[in-house]
Amino acid sequence: MKTRSNLIPGFLLCATMMLVGGLHAQTPGFHTSTITSNGVINVDSHVTYYDGSDGTLFAAMALPPGATALQFRVTGGIVTDISDNLASADGLYANGATPYNWTDTSWEGTYKGVPIGATTGVDPALFGVFFSYSFSGTASNSANYRSDSGIVPDPRTLLSYAPLLNQPFYIGDGYNSNNAFSSISDGYVPPGTVQTFNIPVGATHLLLGIGTDPDLADNRDAATNLMAFAAHIFDNSPSVPEIISVSGGNVAYAGLPWSFNALVGGSQPLTFQWSLNGSNLTDQARIFGCRSNVLAFTNVVASDAGTYQLMASNALGVAAWNIPLTVLALPALTNNNYASTIINTSNLLAYWRFDPFYQTNSCVNGYTGTLHGNAQLGAEASGCPLAPDPANQALLLDGSSGYLATSLTGQIGNQGSMLAWVYLTEQPASVGHIFSIVAQSQNGNDFDFQIETDNGTKFYAGSGSCAVYAQALPLNQWHFLAATLAANSTRSIYLDGQLVASATGGGHSTNSNPVWIGNNLVFGPRYFQGRIDEVAIYNRALTGAEIAAIYSSASVPALQLAPLNKTVVMTWPTNFGGYALQTNGSLNPANWATFTTNYGILATNYVITNAVGSEQLYFRLSK
């Protein structure tokens, strides 16, 4: 470990810059900052330090003209001692521990002879300063960002900050809470809620630095490089439109819904216009959103093929993006009774089948899925038991690194539903962490379906209480789970088509975060261990009858026969609706007769008792 002295060194900040790929801002009015050529600043771990001097090694970065706020996402990690443990910009190791946790820390000094305030926090947290060369007097110290400060709410988790001139402020790593560093490479930046920093009046420059680490000789990243953190910066200065990305892909299937979703930066207000093969589109019965950033089709037809263009404009300029679209005949997806039921249930946003054709992508609306860690598609017959698809496949997850990151962002407002088949190979209690099934997380506005370390299944939506099914799911068995939120009201959990838990209160609003399957990168890591299959997401609350119908479409119900004196009692689950009980004296299909007697209901089963004599009878369920 490093040895520490009782010196109170000065505050010297240094950053170096390098051209690397930036990340997009997701807040309206913000765009990749012009503070550098591509909005990314790499902070060098060796030359960012306190020494009581005037900071001659640091080059201050001029703030963009007209900007009133900056937003940050920070990637990377830093090793600050001989332990070889990487810490994130939050100053936390992967296990959540702090490298150092001093009381009464006070690191202060000057920059170019101008006073700046002191910082408090944990080593090696990242700090910034909105700086003015003309500042005089005593600069304010930073807020107390220590993990044991006891301040409520924790100042590290706020969504916006208003630092004073020449006052240091803490910069997190882009997650929604004070989380641990999640991986060595951290090449994927979780698009959690960004933190917004309002620029104080009079500030002309931005300084960045590692806040409380006077001994830098052993600082490095995982590969012994000098660069510690990459700060991706966005600002709200006046700017021309910037079409950053358009999700949806280039292939759609006739008869299915589809959408293009564009992420656009630039000064507000922005106006949009979609066109096809050079002709402007207008909303109609089948196509809507022609003058917005999202173009949607209720069902695609062959004539929808061609080259689409989005034009985005504001008072400063125009941007365009072209997307070719090919329309193919629908594959044999709807020949599968379960898949057909999913697709024909209205308001379907995305559906991951994990089959050989669509693989890790949604089979509707063009949303993609990217495997991370050791996640993989299983072999034939690894999936949940679908009667018409004995070779069904599933997503295999190892519980330590594997998950699927999707391109589905937003879309779920004050109501929604998530469906999935799950197969546990271990319980969370034995592994020691939460298993996330499906998550679209945001602090205080989450939409998360997970199995927790008490082995109970829970559904969180927005600010209300969570629905809890306390009984542990059995290991090495497939089970169908569904979670629904009904219009800012009831949260419900269904198991194998039956309602098993509900809770009320609080609301949920659309957030811009993506959907993850098998992990949660906001509150996690929460790696699922086992298999997940047939993940479907809707932007409305499905009814109990719809949930039961979807579950029953997966397979033919088992008919149980029990002799009782000179009768036979027949039962089958009530969540398999629409089946008729038939009898026959032989196995000749032409002679099956349907029972006209009304069925009784006992607990969760249909029940009917039939008298039998000496004859031989056969029974079946038919639909």
Secondary structure per residue as TSV (DSSP state, phi and psi in degrees):
chain	resnum	aa	ss	phi	psi
A	1	M	-	360.0	159.1
A	2	K	-	-70.6	148.4
A	3	T	-	-92.8	144.3
A	4	R	-	-117.9	139.4
A	5	S	-	-102.4	175.5
A	6	N	S	-94.5	12.7
A	7	L	-	-67.9	148.8
A	8	I	-	-112.2	86.5
A	9	P	-	-72.5	167.8
A	10	G	-	-77.7	-177.0
A	11	F	-	-115.4	110.4
A	12	L	B	-124.0	130.9
A	13	L	-	-117.2	142.9
A	14	C	-	-145.2	142.0
A	15	A	-	-139.5	146.6
A	16	T	B	-115.8	157.0
A	17	M	-	-121.8	146.1
A	18	M	-	-149.2	147.0
A	19	L	-	-76.9	109.7
A	20	V	-	-135.5	165.9
A	21	G	-	-66.4	130.6
A	22	G	-	-90.4	173.8
A	23	L	-	-116.1	155.6
A	24	H	-	-87.2	152.6
A	25	A	-	-84.4	151.1
A	26	Q	-	-117.6	5.7
A	27	T	S	-99.4	130.5
A	28	P	T	-54.2	136.2
A	29	G	T	91.9	-13.9
A	30	F	-	-102.0	151.0
A	31	H	E	-149.1	168.0
A	32	T	E	-53.3	128.0
A	33	S	-	-71.0	147.0
A	34	T	T	-86.9	10.8
A	35	I	T	-64.5	-27.4
A	36	T	S	-134.9	178.9
A	37	S	S	-64.3	-27.5
A	38	N	S	-134.8	16.2
A	39	G	S	75.3	13.7
A	40	V	E	-121.8	131.7
A	41	I	E	-121.5	123.6
A	42	N	E	-93.4	121.9
A	43	V	E	-91.3	119.9
A	44	D	E	-80.4	123.1
A	45	S	T	-72.9	-17.6
A	46	H	T	-91.1	-30.0
A	47	V	T	-107.4	8.1
A	48	T	-	-96.5	109.7
A	49	Y	B	-159.5	171.1
A	50	Y	-	-102.7	134.8
A	51	D	-	-148.6	5.4
A	52	G	S	79.6	2.5
A	53	S	S	-95.4	-164.9
A	54	D	-	-98.4	14.4
A	55	G	-	69.4	43.2
A	56	T	T	-69.2	-16.3
A	57	L	T	-85.6	-5.2
A	58	F	-	-103.7	134.5
A	59	A	-	-102.8	111.2
A	60	A	-	-66.0	144.2
A	61	M	E	-104.2	124.2
A	62	A	E	-66.2	133.8
A	63	L	-	-71.3	146.2
A	64	P	-	-63.9	134.3
A	65	P	T	-58.3	133.0
A	66	G	T	86.3	-9.0
A	67	A	-	-76.0	137.0
A	68	T	-	-112.9	-4.5
A	69	A	E	-159.0	153.5
A	70	L	E	-121.0	152.0
A	71	Q	E	-124.5	148.5
A	72	F	E	-129.0	143.7
A	73	R	E	-128.2	136.3
A	74	V	E	-123.9	126.7
A	75	T	E	-110.1	171.4
A	76	G	E	94.8	176.0
A	77	G	-	-153.8	169.4
A	78	I	E	-139.9	139.0
A	79	V	E	-97.2	123.7
A	80	T	-	-115.1	2.8
A	81	D	S	-156.2	-174.9
A	82	I	T	-76.5	-1.0
A	83	S	T	-75.0	-17.0
A	84	D	-	63.8	21.4
A	85	N	-	-90.7	124.6
A	86	L	E	-76.2	140.9
A	87	A	E	-121.1	148.1
A	88	S	-	-86.4	-178.8
A	89	A	T	-63.9	-19.8
A	90	D	T	-70.7	-10.5
A	91	G	S	79.0	23.3
A	92	L	-	-119.7	143.9
A	93	Y	B	-74.0	171.2
A	94	A	T	-61.9	-27.3
A	95	N	T	-86.4	5.6
A	96	G	S	89.0	-6.5
A	97	A	-	-77.5	155.4
A	98	T	-	-95.5	136.3
A	99	P	S	-57.1	-43.8
A	100	Y	-	-140.8	149.5
A	101	N	-	-145.5	78.2
A	102	W	-	-85.9	156.1
A	103	T	S	-101.0	153.3
A	104	D	S	59.0	36.6
A	105	T	-	-73.4	144.2
A	106	S	-	-153.4	98.9
A	107	W	E	-114.5	113.4
A	108	E	E	-145.6	169.2
A	109	G	E	171.3	-143.1
A	110	T	E	-135.3	164.7
A	111	Y	E	-130.4	120.5
A	112	K	T	53.3	35.5
A	113	G	T	80.3	0.1
A	114	V	E	-98.6	132.1
A	115	P	E	-63.4	141.6
A	116	I	E	-132.1	154.9
A	117	G	E	-74.0	172.4
A	118	A	E	-85.7	157.4
A	119	T	E	-112.6	149.1
A	120	T	B	-129.1	147.3
A	121	G	S	161.2	-153.4
A	122	V	-	-120.3	144.8
A	123	D	T	-73.2	130.3
A	124	P	T	-115.4	58.4
A	125	A	-	-57.9	151.4
A	126	L	E	-95.0	134.3
A	127	F	E	-125.8	154.8
A	128	G	E	-129.1	165.3
A	129	V	E	-141.1	126.9
A	130	F	E	-84.4	113.7
A	131	F	E	-116.0	146.5
A	132	S	-	-133.5	130.6
A	133	Y	T	-65.2	-23.9
A	134	S	T	-89.4	3.1
A	135	F	-	-65.1	140.3
A	136	S	-	-138.3	156.6
A	137	G	S	101.8	-155.4
A	138	T	-	-103.7	121.6
A	139	A	-	-77.5	146.4
A	140	S	-	-72.5	142.7
A	141	N	-	-73.6	162.9
A	142	S	-	-68.8	165.5
A	143	A	-	-64.1	164.2
A	144	N	B	-84.1	104.2
A	145	Y	-	-97.7	13.2
A	146	R	-	-66.3	147.8
A	147	S	T	-66.5	-22.1
A	148	D	T	-107.0	23.9
A	149	S	-	-67.2	-30.0
A	150	G	-	77.7	5.0
A	151	I	-	-73.7	134.0
A	152	V	S	-124.8	125.0
A	153	P	S	-74.4	157.6
A	154	D	-	-54.7	120.6
A	155	P	T	-64.6	-12.1
A	156	R	T	-79.6	-13.5
A	157	T	S	-110.5	7.0
A	158	L	-	-69.1	153.4
A	159	L	S	-86.0	-21.9
A	160	S	E	-145.7	152.3
A	161	Y	E	-134.9	151.7
A	162	A	-	-131.7	71.4
A	163	P	-	-65.8	153.9
A	164	L	-	-84.1	169.3
A	165	L	T	-62.3	129.2
A	166	N	T	64.8	19.6
A	167	Q	-	-101.0	124.6
A	168	P	E	-64.0	145.2
A	169	F	E	-133.0	146.5
A	170	Y	E	-80.4	141.2
A	171	I	E	-121.3	120.5
A	172	G	-	-81.8	-164.9
A	173	D	-	-108.6	21.8
A	174	G	S	90.8	-5.8
A	175	Y	S	-82.0	170.5
A	176	N	S	-86.4	-6.8
A	177	S	S	-146.9	175.9
A	178	N	S	-79.7	75.7
A	179	N	-	-91.5	167.5
A	180	A	-	-79.2	162.5
A	181	F	-	-67.3	131.4
A	182	S	-	-95.7	-21.9
A	183	S	-	-157.9	163.9
A	184	I	S	-67.2	-51.9
A	185	S	S	-80.7	-37.5
A	186	D	-	48.0	38.3
A	187	G	-	-68.2	-24.8
A	188	Y	S	-96.6	124.1
A	189	V	-	-93.9	117.0
A	190	P	-	-68.2	123.5
A	191	P	-	-79.2	65.6
A	192	G	-	-76.8	-173.2
A	193	T	-	-64.4	122.5
A	194	V	-	-74.6	153.6
A	195	Q	E	-96.6	132.9
A	196	T	E	-105.3	131.3
A	197	F	E	-116.8	113.0
A	198	N	E	-74.3	134.6
A	199	I	-	-82.9	122.2
A	200	P	-	-70.6	154.1
A	201	V	T	-60.3	134.1
A	202	G	T	97.5	-14.7
A	203	A	-	-70.9	137.8
A	204	T	-	-121.5	-19.6
A	205	H	E	-140.7	160.0
A	206	L	E	-112.4	132.0
A	207	L	E	-112.5	142.6
A	208	L	E	-127.8	146.1
A	209	G	E	-171.1	163.2
A	210	I	E	-81.8	127.3
A	211	G	T	-75.2	-36.5
A	212	T	T	-141.0	57.4
A	213	D	-	-140.2	88.2
A	214	P	-	-75.2	-17.9
A	215	D	-	-106.0	104.1
A	216	L	-	-108.7	2.0
A	217	A	T	-61.0	-31.9
A	218	D	T	-103.6	11.1
A	219	N	-	-72.5	140.5
A	220	R	B	-169.7	174.3
A	221	D	-	-100.3	-167.0
A	222	A	T	-63.8	-25.2
A	223	A	T	-106.2	20.2
A	224	T	S	65.7	17.6
A	225	N	-	-76.1	161.4
A	226	L	S	-77.6	-27.8
A	227	M	E	-72.4	132.0
A	228	A	E	-101.9	-58.1
A	229	F	E	-126.5	145.9
A	230	A	E	-109.4	114.5
A	231	A	E	-95.5	113.9
A	232	H	E	-92.0	119.3
A	233	I	E	-117.2	138.8
A	234	F	E	-127.7	148.3
A	235	D	E	-137.8	168.9
A	236	N	-	-109.9	27.9
A	237	S	S	-66.2	153.7
A	238	P	-	-55.1	132.6
A	239	S	-	-152.4	156.5
A	240	V	-	-71.7	162.0
A	241	P	-	-60.4	147.3
A	242	E	E	-137.0	109.8
A	243	I	E	-84.1	108.2
A	244	I	E	-85.2	-40.7
A	245	S	E	-161.0	157.7
A	246	V	E	-133.4	115.4
A	247	S	E	-91.2	157.7
A	248	G	S	136.6	-23.7
A	249	G	-	78.5	-174.6
A	250	N	S	-118.4	4.5
A	251	V	E	-130.0	127.5
A	252	A	E	-123.8	163.7
A	253	Y	E	-120.5	132.2
A	254	A	T	-57.9	133.7
A	255	G	T	94.3	-11.0
A	256	L	S	-106.5	156.0
A	257	P	-	-68.4	159.4
A	258	W	E	-155.5	156.2
A	259	S	E	-156.7	150.7
A	260	F	E	-109.0	130.2
A	261	N	E	-123.8	112.0
A	262	A	E	-99.5	135.4
A	263	L	E	-101.0	117.3
A	264	V	E	-127.2	129.5
A	265	G	E	-104.1	178.3
A	266	G	S	120.0	164.3
A	267	S	S	-66.2	140.1
A	268	Q	S	-82.0	153.9
A	269	P	S	-81.9	147.6
A	270	L	-	-106.7	142.6
A	271	T	E	-118.5	153.3
A	272	F	E	-132.7	153.2
A	273	Q	E	-151.6	123.9
A	274	W	E	-96.2	145.1
A	275	S	E	-136.8	158.6
A	276	L	E	-125.8	120.1
A	277	N	T	51.8	39.1
A	278	G	T	90.2	-5.9
A	279	S	E	-107.3	128.4
A	280	N	E	-61.9	140.3
A	281	L	-	-94.6	148.8
A	282	T	-	-126.2	152.1
A	283	D	-	-61.8	141.5
A	284	Q	-	-147.4	-169.8
A	285	A	S	-61.3	-34.3
A	286	R	S	-103.4	-19.4
A	287	I	E	-128.3	133.5
A	288	F	E	-147.0	163.4
A	289	G	-	87.4	20.5
A	290	C	T	-65.3	-19.7
A	291	R	T	-119.9	37.9
A	292	S	S	-137.2	-179.1
A	293	N	S	-82.8	-5.2
A	294	V	E	-121.2	117.0
A	295	L	E	-103.2	124.0
A	296	A	E	-126.9	145.2
A	297	F	E	-119.2	130.4
A	298	T	S	-71.8	-34.3
A	299	N	S	-155.7	135.6
A	300	V	-	-85.6	142.2
A	301	V	-	-123.3	166.6
A	302	A	G	-58.4	-35.1
A	303	S	G	-71.8	-6.1
A	304	D	G	-77.4	-8.0
A	305	A	-	-68.9	148.7
A	306	G	E	145.8	-165.8
A	307	T	E	-103.2	117.2
A	308	Y	E	-93.9	147.7
A	309	Q	E	-134.7	133.6
A	310	L	E	-105.3	126.1
A	311	M	E	-107.6	122.6
A	312	A	E	-115.5	134.7
A	313	S	E	-142.4	153.5
A	314	N	E	-145.3	-169.0
A	315	A	T	-66.5	-16.1
A	316	L	T	-101.1	-16.2
A	317	G	E	168.9	-168.8
A	318	V	E	-135.9	144.2
A	319	A	E	-130.9	150.1
A	320	A	E	-134.4	150.9
A	321	W	E	-143.0	127.5
A	322	N	E	-103.4	138.3
A	323	I	E	-136.2	110.3
A	324	P	E	-74.6	140.6
A	325	L	E	-128.1	127.1
A	326	T	E	-105.1	134.9
A	327	V	E	-108.7	122.0
A	328	L	E	-111.5	158.4
A	329	A	-	-65.7	142.6
A	330	L	-	-64.1	128.5
A	331	P	-	-68.2	-171.4
A	332	A	G	-73.7	21.8
A	333	L	G	-58.2	-48.3
A	334	T	G	-76.9	-3.1
A	335	N	G	-73.7	-16.7
A	336	N	S	-84.4	119.3
A	337	N	H	-60.4	-40.8
A	338	Y	H	-65.1	-50.8
A	339	A	H	-60.8	-38.5
A	340	S	H	-63.2	-39.3
A	341	T	H	-66.0	-42.0
A	342	I	H	-58.7	-49.9
A	343	I	H	-67.3	-35.8
A	344	N	H	-84.8	1.1
A	345	T	S	-88.3	123.7
A	346	S	S	-65.3	157.4
A	347	N	S	70.2	30.5
A	348	L	E	-73.7	124.7
A	349	L	E	-89.8	-47.6
A	350	A	E	-154.7	153.7
A	351	Y	E	-150.5	109.1
A	352	W	E	-98.9	110.2
A	353	R	-	-90.4	-25.8
A	354	F	-	59.1	45.5
A	355	D	-	-105.3	173.1
A	356	P	T	-63.2	-26.7
A	357	F	T	-80.5	-54.4
A	358	Y	T	-88.7	-20.4
A	359	Q	T	53.4	-116.4
A	360	T	T	-93.6	8.7
A	361	N	S	-102.3	154.7
A	362	S	B	-67.5	141.9
A	363	C	S	-86.2	1.3
A	364	V	S	-134.4	148.7
A	365	N	T	66.6	7.5
A	366	G	T	74.5	10.9
A	367	Y	-	-72.7	140.6
A	368	T	-	-100.7	168.6
A	369	G	E	-139.4	134.6
A	370	T	E	-118.2	125.5
A	371	L	E	-73.8	139.0
A	372	H	E	-127.6	152.7
A	373	G	T	61.9	-136.2
A	374	N	T	-95.0	16.0
A	375	A	-	-63.6	143.0
A	376	Q	E	-155.9	159.7
A	377	L	E	-78.8	134.2
A	378	G	-	-76.1	169.5
A	379	A	-	-73.1	173.7
A	380	E	T	-56.8	142.1
A	381	A	T	72.6	12.1
A	382	S	-	-84.8	-11.1
A	383	G	S	-88.0	-176.6
A	384	C	-	-68.5	157.8
A	385	P	-	-76.9	98.1
A	386	L	B	-104.9	120.6
A	387	A	T	-54.1	-42.6
A	388	P	T	-84.9	4.1
A	389	D	B	-140.0	72.9
A	390	P	T	-65.9	-17.1
A	391	A	T	-95.6	15.8
A	392	N	-	-53.6	139.6
A	393	Q	-	-108.5	168.9
A	394	A	-	-141.7	168.6
A	395	L	E	-87.5	122.9
A	396	L	E	-98.0	129.5
A	397	L	E	-129.9	136.6
A	398	D	E	-94.5	-5.9
A	399	G	S	81.0	1.4
A	400	S	S	-133.0	-21.1
A	401	S	S	-151.1	-19.3
A	402	G	-	-88.3	139.6
A	403	Y	E	-167.1	171.5
A	404	L	E	-117.5	122.5
A	405	A	E	-96.6	127.8
A	406	T	E	-107.5	165.4
A	407	S	E	-93.7	3.8
A	408	L	E	-75.6	114.7
A	409	T	E	-122.4	151.2
A	410	G	S	60.7	-143.6
A	411	Q	-	75.8	-23.6
A	412	I	-	-101.6	114.1
A	413	G	-	-101.2	-120.8
A	414	N	S	-82.4	1.4
A	415	Q	-	-154.3	158.4
A	416	G	E	176.1	172.5
A	417	S	E	-145.2	145.4
A	418	M	E	-130.0	129.9
A	419	L	E	-123.9	142.6
A	420	A	E	-162.8	150.9
A	421	W	E	-97.4	135.4
A	422	V	E	-128.7	149.5
A	423	Y	E	-139.3	105.2
A	424	L	E	-87.0	133.7
A	425	T	S	-104.0	-14.1
A	426	E	S	-146.0	157.5
A	427	Q	-	-90.5	144.8
A	428	P	H	-54.6	-33.8
A	429	A	H	-61.6	-36.6
A	430	S	H	-80.4	-28.8
A	431	V	H	-82.1	-34.2
A	432	G	T	96.8	13.4
A	433	H	S	-149.6	162.9
A	434	I	-	-67.9	143.0
A	435	F	E	-101.8	114.3
A	436	S	E	-86.0	129.2
A	437	I	E	-88.6	-64.9
A	438	V	E	-137.7	137.5
A	439	A	E	-145.9	137.6
A	440	Q	E	-129.4	89.5
A	441	S	-	-97.5	146.3
A	442	Q	-	-158.0	136.0
A	443	N	T	-58.7	119.6
A	444	G	T	80.9	-2.7
A	445	N	S	-148.0	46.3
A	446	D	-	-86.3	165.8
A	447	F	E	-142.4	79.0
A	448	D	E	-124.9	131.9
A	449	F	E	-117.8	118.7
A	450	Q	E	-153.6	163.4
A	451	I	E	-113.5	122.6
A	452	E	-	-96.1	178.4
A	453	T	T	-72.8	-5.0
A	454	D	T	-92.2	7.3
A	455	N	S	70.6	8.7
A	456	G	-	-85.4	148.3
A	457	T	E	-93.4	130.8
A	458	K	E	-133.2	147.9
A	459	F	E	-126.3	118.2
A	460	Y	E	-107.1	135.3
A	461	A	E	-144.5	111.9
A	462	G	T	63.8	-141.6
A	463	S	T	-94.5	1.3
A	464	G	S	-86.0	176.9
A	465	S	-	-70.6	155.0
A	466	C	-	-89.3	152.1
A	467	A	E	-83.7	137.5
A	468	V	E	-129.1	123.4
A	469	Y	E	-109.3	106.6
A	470	A	-	-78.2	-21.5
A	471	Q	S	-75.4	135.9
A	472	A	-	-69.4	138.6
A	473	L	-	-73.4	140.4
A	474	P	-	-68.1	151.0
A	475	L	T	-78.1	153.1
A	476	N	T	58.2	35.8
A	477	Q	-	-138.0	145.1
A	478	W	E	-82.4	136.8
A	479	H	E	-139.8	145.3
A	480	F	E	-95.0	123.8
A	481	L	E	-119.3	143.8
A	482	A	E	-141.1	143.0
A	483	A	E	-128.6	133.6
A	484	T	E	-132.2	144.4
A	485	L	E	-119.5	120.7
A	486	A	-	-99.5	104.9
A	487	A	T	37.0	66.3
A	488	N	T	56.5	32.8
A	489	S	S	-135.7	-106.8
A	490	T	-	-77.0	131.7
A	491	R	E	-102.5	131.5
A	492	S	E	-132.3	147.4
A	493	I	E	-120.8	133.0
A	494	Y	E	-117.1	138.0
A	495	L	E	-121.9	121.3
A	496	D	T	50.4	43.6
A	497	G	T	84.9	-4.0
A	498	Q	E	-112.0	138.9
A	499	L	E	-67.1	124.6
A	500	V	E	-122.8	-12.3
A	501	A	E	-161.5	149.9
A	502	S	E	-155.1	157.9
A	503	A	E	-154.8	157.8
A	504	T	-	-128.7	167.3
A	505	G	-	108.9	144.3
A	506	G	-	78.8	166.7
A	507	G	-	-125.0	174.0
A	508	H	-	-140.4	141.0
A	509	S	-	-127.9	163.0
A	510	T	-	-62.3	132.9
A	511	N	-	-119.5	163.7
A	512	S	-	-93.4	10.4
A	513	N	-	-81.7	157.8
A	514	P	E	-82.7	169.0
A	515	V	E	-92.1	132.2
A	516	W	E	-114.1	143.5
A	517	I	E	-115.0	118.9
A	518	G	S	87.8	10.0
A	519	N	-	-167.6	168.1
A	520	N	-	-140.1	109.6
A	521	L	T	-89.0	1.7
A	522	V	T	-92.9	-51.0
A	523	F	T	-104.1	0.0
A	524	G	-	-92.7	-160.0
A	525	P	-	-74.9	145.6
A	526	R	-	-135.7	64.4
A	527	Y	-	-68.6	130.5
A	528	F	-	-80.1	141.7
A	529	Q	E	-117.6	111.1
A	530	G	E	142.1	-136.7
A	531	R	E	-132.8	147.5
A	532	I	E	-131.0	140.3
A	533	D	E	-145.5	158.0
A	534	E	E	51.9	55.7
A	535	V	E	-83.3	120.3
A	536	A	E	-125.3	138.4
A	537	I	E	-128.8	130.5
A	538	Y	E	-120.7	152.1
A	539	N	S	-98.8	30.5
A	540	R	S	-147.7	165.7
A	541	A	-	-83.9	116.4
A	542	L	-	-69.8	148.8
A	543	T	-	-80.3	165.0
A	544	G	H	-60.4	-36.8
A	545	A	H	-65.6	-39.0
A	546	E	H	-66.8	-41.6
A	547	I	H	-60.3	-45.5
A	548	A	H	-62.9	-39.7
A	549	A	H	-65.8	-40.0
A	550	I	H	-63.8	-45.9
A	551	Y	H	-62.9	-44.0
A	552	S	H	-67.7	-23.3
A	553	S	T	-73.9	-10.4
A	554	A	T	-72.2	-31.6
A	555	S	S	-160.4	168.2
A	556	V	-	-80.9	133.9
A	557	P	-	-65.8	151.5
A	558	A	-	-81.2	127.4
A	559	L	-	-94.7	119.0
A	560	Q	E	-98.6	132.1
A	561	L	E	-116.9	132.9
A	562	A	E	-137.3	117.8
A	563	P	E	-70.9	140.8
A	564	L	E	-143.8	105.4
A	565	N	T	54.2	-120.7
A	566	K	T	-103.8	31.4
A	567	T	E	-131.6	168.8
A	568	V	E	-127.8	131.5
A	569	V	E	-99.6	125.2
A	570	M	E	-116.0	132.1
A	571	T	E	-134.6	150.8
A	572	W	E	-155.2	154.7
A	573	P	E	-62.4	140.4
A	574	T	T	-69.8	-18.0
A	575	N	T	-78.5	2.7
A	576	F	S	-106.1	81.7
A	577	G	T	-83.1	160.9
A	578	G	T	86.2	3.7
A	579	Y	-	-93.1	143.9
A	580	A	E	-107.8	137.3
A	581	L	E	-85.5	129.2
A	582	Q	E	-127.5	155.6
A	583	T	E	-134.4	157.0
A	584	N	E	-157.0	146.2
A	585	G	S	-82.8	-9.5
A	586	S	S	-147.3	-176.1
A	587	L	S	-96.3	21.7
A	588	N	-	-76.9	113.6
A	589	P	G	-58.7	-23.9
A	590	A	G	-72.1	-15.1
A	591	N	G	-108.6	14.6
A	592	W	-	-70.5	131.7
A	593	A	E	-117.9	136.7
A	594	T	E	-86.3	136.6
A	595	F	-	-66.5	137.2
A	596	T	-	-102.7	-7.0
A	597	T	S	-69.3	137.9
A	598	N	-	-67.1	141.0
A	599	Y	-	-82.7	145.1
A	600	G	E	-92.1	169.1
A	601	I	E	-128.0	125.5
A	602	L	E	-126.4	114.1
A	603	A	T	57.1	-115.3
A	604	T	T	-110.3	24.9
A	605	N	E	-128.4	144.9
A	606	Y	E	-74.5	143.5
A	607	V	E	-135.9	135.5
A	608	I	E	-145.1	138.0
A	609	T	E	-111.9	131.4
A	610	N	E	-128.2	131.3
A	611	A	E	-72.9	141.3
A	612	V	-	-130.6	144.5
A	613	G	-	-104.0	-135.2
A	614	S	S	-88.7	-6.3
A	615	E	S	-75.3	160.9
A	616	Q	-	-94.4	127.6
A	617	L	-	-124.7	146.9
A	618	Y	E	-116.5	147.4
A	619	F	E	-129.7	149.8
A	620	R	E	-154.0	162.5
A	621	L	E	-105.0	136.3
A	622	S	E	-133.6	146.9
A	623	K	-	-137.9	360.0
